[in-house]
Amino acid sequence: MYDVHALGGIPVNRLHPRIRLLWVARAVVFALVAGGVATAATLFAPVPIPTFVPVAVGGVFLVVGVAVALLRYRAWGYEVRDDSLYLQRGVLTKVNTVVPFVRVQHVDSARGPLERLVGLASTVVYTAGSRGADVAIPGLTPEGAEDLQDRLKRLAIASEGDDAV
Amino acid sequence: MTRLSPLSVPYRAVQRSASIAFALAFLAFTGGTTFGGFLGGLGAVALVGVVVVAIAGYELAYFRRFEYELTPDTLDIRSGVFSRRNREIPYRRIQNVDISRNVAQRLVGIAAVDLETAGGGETEGSLRFVSYEEARRIQSEVARLKRGGKDGDASEPEQELLFELTPRELAIVGALSFDLRLPGLVFVFGSTVFPIVASYVDVPVPAGSAAAATVGILAVGLLVALVSWAAGFASAVVNYYGFRLTRVGDELQYERGLLQRYNGSIPLDKLQTLTVEDNPLKRRFGYATLLVETAGYAPSSDGTNGSGGGRGSEAAIPLATRDRVLGLVADLEGVELPTFEGPPTRIRRRYAVRYSLVLGAATLALYGANRFLPQEIPWFVPLALVPVAVVAGALQWRHRGYALTEDHIVTRNGFWKRETRFVPYYRVQTVIERRTIFQRRWRVSTVTADTAGSISLVGGDATAVDIEVTDAAELRETLNDRLREALSARREARQQSRQAALGIRAAEPDRDADASDSGAVTDAEADVSQTPEFVEEAEPTTDEADDDAEDAADTGDTDAADTDTDDADAAEDADAAEDAENTADEPAETDDPFIWGESVESAGGDEEKADDPDESSDERDAI
């Protein structure tokens, strides 16, 4: 994109490439469900609907979902800076978030069942804010997630966040 | 330990049984008449009686088991009939203390007290009910104890009346208020009742001419406007009758309400954001509304605390001349209305296009409906509003803007209801910059300074909308930097004032206090710096622990491992480094997920430990 450089370039840290597997798999499942619903609708609809319709619905969901999953991976990046955590993400809507370490309430590292399946983990940073209250970084290796958690925790402690709100 | 007011037992019992008994009686009587006639009715009466007795008993138990106490540091509440709860709320964490009394409560002289702390979707401390005098006492005691007051200094802090709503202003507030809820209710009610009525009575339905339909729609529209205006007037008067805002020491206190009196306090250092709000009418006559936001109010409180600019912002000044409102802002936050930097000129076109597109969509929808309806409807009417859309776009563009003052970010938004928001840098939580796919076409971004308030839940954060992409990136970083600077400045100021206070105290009796204090400070510092090591100690994963045990067994030197913790630490560090190298070399798939799951758990455990010293070290000023 033309404006990425205007924003100081792409952050150094990328997600683990394997997260694409997870996101693509999720898109495929979603497409299958959508196709299934469309099939059911075709079977029980009072008016005859051509058989290619559910296939087309599933296909569209599949293509769009997979494309979004891949683009999302390309858009994701994060950076642990001196005084803040910087995240950049979003396919249609680009979102850049700055979380100052002084505002960090606590840090989680979490592994969902699906994440565990592909050997990944995520780190979640909580603040007292209202809309950016929890910021999750998915697609980390388990060591990476814990390392990041540890680093963020130390930085948050070192930043002497006395005014939590 | 203090009990609630004894009057709260009958009041609560009546309050609760009134609703339940009514519902039950209704069910039982309707059910009873179909099943057993008189007997059924008798049974219903008996049932209602049993329920009422049960409720009275419960409320008595509630009263007997509810105790609260104002200790030197915390407000303790012990409550619960079946499941007991002991809650201690540190005074420093209390954001607001609110007292409310409705007509019945005023008659018997009791009041409900609500104490809010930051975060959470519920009121943290709720006393139902105490006598009004006791409520006022709690309010002032909490304020006094929060200042660390001793029993001796009971001197009343100075009071300063900041604002009082004159009857004339109250009338204007009412005249400018619209409450759409009543017409909404009427509509819902009417749409269910009308068909039933129409089935009995022959309601003359106007003949299907376009003119009659238009007249009908206009009449209904006028009626809705009138009703909502009347409802708005009534609710504004009921809500804001006798509104007073006072500064008592370092707190804001407000009072308002005709039937239900509200009475609350907000510590000045808990203010999150101030918002000045107006609409074309208010602008025309030079009036504005001030909203005060803290982190305490639950989002749901806007539902219970009436309408009229409630939105969880209790100390809101419903209406005052613009100068007065801005003067108050300057008073409270020390910030003047700055000159705003608006979005680029090209964005004006964007807004005009956007609103026109909405009109186009409406026209299209109406046209489609026209095709399928038997009757001709004037589908082209929305097109007449295109000039309005252009004007709205221009207004939107003109009103939008942001400014960075010395200590605040100020933003302004809205084309009809214009909101100017003042956020101190040190209140910013996170900074979010977003570009939608449409904004990217226009090379603009939106920057939001998220705060810990609760109004923000409905999208009320300070937001600089549609500013140049480069400016947005700069603003994002500037906000982050200024937050840090403002925080460290505050910390320094606080330390100085603390030292000054201690210096005075230490100068009189002896130097010991000073020395001990500096010791305490270094202790706290050491605590913080030590925390990471402490964390590492607490962190051994299972395999590391095994290694240690093996090592110890190999050397046969268990004592050394126990006593010489430094060595053990070093060994652990070395182990950890080795582990890290090993895992870095190996592909991650070979790791046993179960072990990782365990280490995640242990990490969670040490997080708690790490939080504790941190929590205690900055206990004096968080939130």
HADDOCK unambig.tbl for C-alpha pairs under 7 A between the chains (distance, minus, plus):
assign (segid A and resid 6 and name CA) (segid B and resid 470 and name CA) 6.00 0.50 0.50
assign (segid A and resid 7 and name CA) (segid B and resid 470 and name CA) 6.73 0.50 0.50
assign (segid A and resid 7 and name CA) (segid B and resid 473 and name CA) 5.60 0.50 0.50
assign (segid A and resid 92 and name CA) (segid B and resid 436 and name CA) 6.07 0.50 0.50
assign (segid A and resid 92 and name CA) (segid B and resid 437 and name CA) 5.20 0.50 0.50
assign (segid A and resid 93 and name CA) (segid B and resid 434 and name CA) 6.45 0.50 0.50
assign (segid A and resid 93 and name CA) (segid B and resid 435 and name CA) 5.23 0.50 0.50
assign (segid A and resid 93 and name CA) (segid B and resid 436 and name CA) 3.93 0.50 0.50
assign (segid A and resid 93 and name CA) (segid B and resid 437 and name CA) 5.61 0.50 0.50
assign (segid A and resid 94 and name CA) (segid B and resid 434 and name CA) 5.29 0.50 0.50
assign (segid A and resid 94 and name CA) (segid B and resid 435 and name CA) 4.89 0.50 0.50
assign (segid A and resid 94 and name CA) (segid B and resid 436 and name CA) 6.20 0.50 0.50
assign (segid A and resid 95 and name CA) (segid B and resid 432 and name CA) 6.84 0.50 0.50
assign (segid A and resid 95 and name CA) (segid B and resid 433 and name CA) 5.54 0.50 0.50
assign (segid A and resid 95 and name CA) (segid B and resid 434 and name CA) 4.23 0.50 0.50
assign (segid A and resid 95 and name CA) (segid B and resid 435 and name CA) 6.46 0.50 0.50
assign (segid A and resid 96 and name CA) (segid B and resid 432 and name CA) 5.70 0.50 0.50
assign (segid A and resid 96 and name CA) (segid B and resid 433 and name CA) 4.84 0.50 0.50
assign (segid A and resid 96 and name CA) (segid B and resid 434 and name CA) 6.15 0.50 0.50
assign (segid A and resid 97 and name CA) (segid B and resid 431 and name CA) 5.69 0.50 0.50
assign (segid A and resid 97 and name CA) (segid B and resid 432 and name CA) 4.36 0.50 0.50
assign (segid A and resid 97 and name CA) (segid B and resid 433 and name CA) 6.09 0.50 0.50
assign (segid A and resid 98 and name CA) (segid B and resid 430 and name CA) 5.74 0.50 0.50
assign (segid A and resid 98 and name CA) (segid B and resid 431 and name CA) 5.03 0.50 0.50
assign (segid A and resid 98 and name CA) (segid B and resid 432 and name CA) 6.29 0.50 0.50
assign (segid A and resid 99 and name CA) (segid B and resid 430 and name CA) 4.90 0.50 0.50
assign (segid A and resid 99 and name CA) (segid B and resid 431 and name CA) 6.69 0.50 0.50
assign (segid A and resid 100 and name CA) (segid B and resid 430 and name CA) 6.60 0.50 0.50
assign (segid A and resid 100 and name CA) (segid B and resid 480 and name CA) 6.67 0.50 0.50
assign (segid A and resid 103 and name CA) (segid B and resid 429 and name CA) 5.92 0.50 0.50
assign (segid A and resid 109 and name CA) (segid B and resid 600 and name CA) 6.95 0.50 0.50
assign (segid A and resid 116 and name CA) (segid B and resid 593 and name CA) 6.92 0.50 0.50
assign (segid A and resid 119 and name CA) (segid B and resid 589 and name CA) 6.37 0.50 0.50
assign (segid A and resid 128 and name CA) (segid B and resid 429 and name CA) 6.90 0.50 0.50
assign (segid A and resid 128 and name CA) (segid B and resid 452 and name CA) 5.56 0.50 0.50
assign (segid A and resid 129 and name CA) (segid B and resid 429 and name CA) 5.40 0.50 0.50
assign (segid A and resid 129 and name CA) (segid B and resid 430 and name CA) 6.82 0.50 0.50
assign (segid A and resid 129 and name CA) (segid B and resid 450 and name CA) 5.96 0.50 0.50
assign (segid A and resid 129 and name CA) (segid B and resid 451 and name CA) 5.24 0.50 0.50
assign (segid A and resid 129 and name CA) (segid B and resid 452 and name CA) 4.32 0.50 0.50
assign (segid A and resid 130 and name CA) (segid B and resid 450 and name CA) 6.63 0.50 0.50
assign (segid A and resid 130 and name CA) (segid B and resid 451 and name CA) 6.44 0.50 0.50
assign (segid A and resid 130 and name CA) (segid B and resid 452 and name CA) 5.46 0.50 0.50
assign (segid A and resid 130 and name CA) (segid B and resid 453 and name CA) 6.60 0.50 0.50
assign (segid A and resid 130 and name CA) (segid B and resid 454 and name CA) 6.90 0.50 0.50
assign (segid A and resid 130 and name CA) (segid B and resid 456 and name CA) 6.23 0.50 0.50
assign (segid A and resid 130 and name CA) (segid B and resid 457 and name CA) 6.17 0.50 0.50
assign (segid A and resid 131 and name CA) (segid B and resid 450 and name CA) 6.77 0.50 0.50
assign (segid A and resid 131 and name CA) (segid B and resid 457 and name CA) 6.93 0.50 0.50
assign (segid A and resid 132 and name CA) (segid B and resid 430 and name CA) 6.57 0.50 0.50
assign (segid A and resid 154 and name CA) (segid B and resid 532 and name CA) 6.45 0.50 0.50
assign (segid A and resid 157 and name CA) (segid B and resid 528 and name CA) 6.95 0.50 0.50
assign (segid A and resid 162 and name CA) (segid B and resid 618 and name CA) 5.59 0.50 0.50
assign (segid A and resid 162 and name CA) (segid B and resid 621 and name CA) 6.42 0.50 0.50
assign (segid A and resid 162 and name CA) (segid B and resid 622 and name CA) 5.50 0.50 0.50
assign (segid A and resid 163 and name CA) (segid B and resid 621 and name CA) 6.33 0.50 0.50
assign (segid A and resid 163 and name CA) (segid B and resid 622 and name CA) 4.59 0.50 0.50
assign (segid A and resid 163 and name CA) (segid B and resid 623 and name CA) 5.65 0.50 0.50
assign (segid A and resid 164 and name CA) (segid B and resid 622 and name CA) 5.25 0.50 0.50
assign (segid A and resid 164 and name CA) (segid B and resid 623 and name CA) 5.21 0.50 0.50
assign (segid A and resid 165 and name CA) (segid B and resid 427 and name CA) 6.58 0.50 0.50
assign (segid A and resid 165 and name CA) (segid B and resid 452 and name CA) 6.06 0.50 0.50
assign (segid A and resid 165 and name CA) (segid B and resid 622 and name CA) 6.95 0.50 0.50
assign (segid A and resid 165 and name CA) (segid B and resid 623 and name CA) 4.58 0.50 0.50
